């Protein structure tokens, strides 16, 4: 795996280790933003694995929210990639 990805995930794991479950969704969103700023893009499979780890502690409602965030993030990433390719 890309060293930048590993660094982000290690940092993320440390931050959420003792985090209350109510803050995990925000932490996931923060990770996504941090990754985008660093130019790191996770594959669909990597994102699915991260989400599975996070959702172990979440209620069904929180899992639905996370799924919505993942879909939105994927859509935004595609739009961003399309905009970048048009500008080059």
Secondary structure, DSSP 8 states (H G I E B T S, - for coil): --HHHHHHHHHHHHHHTT--GGGHHHHHHHHHHHHHHTT----HHHHHHHHHHHHTT--HHHHHHHHHHHHHHHHHHHHHHHHHHHH-
